[in-house]
Amino acid sequence: MLGVERGLVKLEPYNDKWSKLFDKERELLSSQLKDLIVEIEHVGSTSIEGLFAKPIIDIAIGISSFDVITELKEKTKQLGYIEVPVSIDGKHVFARYKEKKITHFLHVMMYNHNLWVDQISFRNYLRSTPDAKIEYIKLKEELANKYPNDVISYTKEKKKFVDNILKRSKKS
């Protein structure tokens, strides 16, 4: 089943349906946002085969300029997305819900700028480095058990690992 209630941490084993759900959403987003965006990528744990994940489809959307953000907000709203306040400069986040559960996140950022490059580098490194993927699975399970009702602490505690992977990915 896709979706997690806001604030909760619930991990599920990898499900190959996640990539199909992403493909379906990419088609929809591409058809509705094609003039506003440069690229759409499946990111986050649901994009990495074999990784345990919160069953939420994370989608990175690359744009060439924040001049399009007002129109993009309007069009994503028509698709059922709600903007989520974030405190990261250069990034807008939108969520779609089904029955009070978040099913999709859109991470809108400048294409090929630092945030974009980091998101794609992290995903690609875990896809190609089995030891790092196993290490991440163990960390996620430990943190999910420690913070089942606190997604903010869960995410903060993963940051050190993510930063370490980004350093490793830049060396390889």
C-alpha positions as CSV (number, residue, x, y, z in Angstrom):
1,M,0.0,0.0,0.0
2,L,1.3,3.5,-0.8
3,G,1.2,6.2,1.8
4,V,2.2,7.2,5.3
5,E,0.4,9.5,7.7
6,R,2.2,12.8,8.2
7,G,4.8,12.7,10.9
8,L,5.0,8.9,11.1
9,V,7.9,6.6,10.1
10,K,6.8,3.3,8.6
11,L,9.2,1.3,6.5
12,E,8.3,-1.4,4.0
13,P,10.5,-3.7,2.0
14,Y,11.3,-2.6,-1.5
15,N,8.3,-3.1,-3.9
16,D,8.8,-3.1,-7.6
17,K,5.4,-1.4,-8.0
18,W,7.0,1.8,-6.8
19,S,8.9,2.3,-10.1
20,K,5.7,1.7,-12.0
21,L,3.8,4.2,-9.8
22,F,6.6,6.7,-10.5
23,D,6.4,6.1,-14.3
24,K,2.7,6.7,-14.2
25,E,3.1,10.0,-12.2
26,R,6.0,11.1,-14.4
27,E,3.7,10.8,-17.5
28,L,1.0,12.9,-15.7
29,L,3.5,15.5,-14.6
30,S,5.2,15.7,-17.9
31,S,2.0,16.2,-19.8
32,Q,0.8,18.9,-17.4
33,L,4.1,20.7,-16.6
34,K,6.1,20.2,-19.8
35,D,6.6,23.9,-20.6
36,L,7.8,24.6,-17.0
37,I,10.2,21.8,-16.3
38,V,13.6,20.5,-17.5
39,E,13.7,17.0,-16.0
40,I,11.8,14.6,-13.7
41,E,13.6,11.9,-11.7
42,H,12.6,9.2,-9.3
43,V,14.5,9.8,-6.1
44,G,14.4,8.8,-2.4
45,S,14.4,5.3,-1.1
46,T,11.6,4.0,-3.3
47,S,13.9,4.6,-6.3
48,I,16.6,2.2,-5.0
49,E,15.9,-1.4,-5.6
50,G,16.2,-3.5,-2.5
51,L,16.0,-0.6,-0.1
52,F,13.5,-0.4,2.7
53,A,11.5,2.8,2.4
54,K,8.6,4.8,3.6
55,P,6.0,4.0,0.9
56,I,6.0,7.5,-0.5
57,I,7.1,8.2,-4.1
58,D,9.7,11.0,-4.1
59,I,10.0,12.9,-7.4
60,A,12.7,15.5,-8.2
61,I,11.6,18.1,-10.7
62,G,14.3,20.2,-12.2
63,I,13.4,23.7,-13.4
64,S,15.6,26.2,-15.3
65,S,14.3,29.3,-13.3
66,F,12.2,30.0,-10.3
67,D,10.3,32.4,-12.5
68,V,8.0,29.5,-13.3
69,I,7.2,28.6,-9.7
70,T,3.9,30.5,-9.4
71,E,2.5,28.8,-12.5
72,L,4.0,25.4,-11.3
73,K,2.3,25.8,-7.9
74,E,-1.1,26.4,-9.6
75,K,-0.7,23.4,-12.0
76,T,0.4,21.0,-9.2
77,K,-2.5,22.2,-7.1
78,Q,-4.9,21.2,-9.9
79,L,-3.2,17.7,-9.8
80,G,-4.0,17.4,-6.1
81,Y,-0.6,18.5,-4.7
82,I,-0.3,20.9,-1.6
83,E,2.7,23.0,-1.0
84,V,4.7,21.9,2.1
85,P,6.6,24.6,3.9
86,V,10.4,23.8,3.9
87,S,13.3,25.7,5.2
88,I,15.7,24.8,2.4
89,D,16.7,27.7,0.1
90,G,16.3,26.8,-3.5
91,K,13.7,24.1,-3.0
92,H,9.9,23.9,-3.0
93,V,8.1,20.7,-1.8
94,F,4.6,19.6,-2.6
95,A,2.7,16.6,-1.2
96,R,-0.2,14.6,-2.5
97,Y,-2.4,12.7,0.0
98,K,-4.9,9.9,-0.2
99,E,-7.0,9.1,2.8
100,K,-4.8,11.3,5.1
101,K,-1.7,9.5,4.0
102,I,1.1,11.2,2.0
103,T,1.6,9.2,-1.2
104,H,3.9,11.5,-3.3
105,F,6.4,14.3,-2.7
106,L,7.5,16.6,-5.4
107,H,10.9,18.2,-4.8
108,V,11.2,21.2,-7.1
109,M,14.7,22.7,-7.5
110,M,17.0,24.2,-10.1
111,Y,18.1,21.6,-12.6
112,N,21.8,20.7,-12.3
113,H,22.4,23.0,-9.3
114,N,23.8,21.7,-6.0
115,L,20.5,20.4,-4.5
116,W,19.7,18.6,-7.7
117,V,23.2,17.1,-8.1
118,D,23.2,15.9,-4.5
119,Q,19.8,14.2,-4.8
120,I,20.8,12.3,-7.9
121,S,24.3,11.5,-6.7
122,F,23.0,10.0,-3.5
123,R,20.5,7.9,-5.3
124,N,23.0,6.7,-7.9
125,Y,25.7,5.9,-5.3
126,L,23.3,3.7,-3.3
127,R,22.1,2.0,-6.5
128,S,25.7,1.1,-7.4
129,T,27.2,0.4,-4.0
130,P,25.6,-2.6,-2.2
131,D,27.6,-2.1,1.0
132,A,26.4,1.4,1.4
133,K,22.8,0.3,0.7
134,I,23.0,-2.4,3.4
135,E,24.5,0.2,5.8
136,Y,21.6,2.6,5.0
137,I,19.0,-0.1,5.5
138,K,20.3,-0.9,8.9
139,L,20.4,2.8,9.9
140,K,16.9,3.4,8.6
141,E,15.5,0.3,10.5
142,E,17.2,1.4,13.7
143,L,15.9,5.0,13.4
144,A,12.4,3.8,12.4
145,N,12.3,1.8,15.6
146,K,13.6,4.7,17.7
147,Y,11.4,7.4,16.1
148,P,8.2,5.7,14.8
149,N,6.1,8.9,15.5
150,D,8.8,11.5,14.8
151,V,9.7,11.8,11.1
152,I,11.7,15.0,11.8
153,S,14.1,13.3,14.3
154,Y,14.3,10.3,12.0
155,T,15.3,12.5,9.0
156,K,17.8,14.6,11.1
157,E,19.6,11.5,12.3
158,K,20.0,10.2,8.7
159,K,21.7,13.5,7.7
160,K,25.2,12.5,8.8
161,F,25.0,9.3,6.8
162,V,23.6,11.2,3.7
163,D,26.4,13.8,4.0
164,N,29.0,10.9,4.2
165,I,27.6,9.2,1.1
166,L,27.7,12.5,-0.8
167,K,31.4,12.9,0.1
168,R,32.1,9.4,-1.0
169,S,30.1,9.9,-4.3
170,K,32.2,12.9,-5.1
171,K,35.4,10.9,-4.8
172,S,34.3,8.1,-7.0
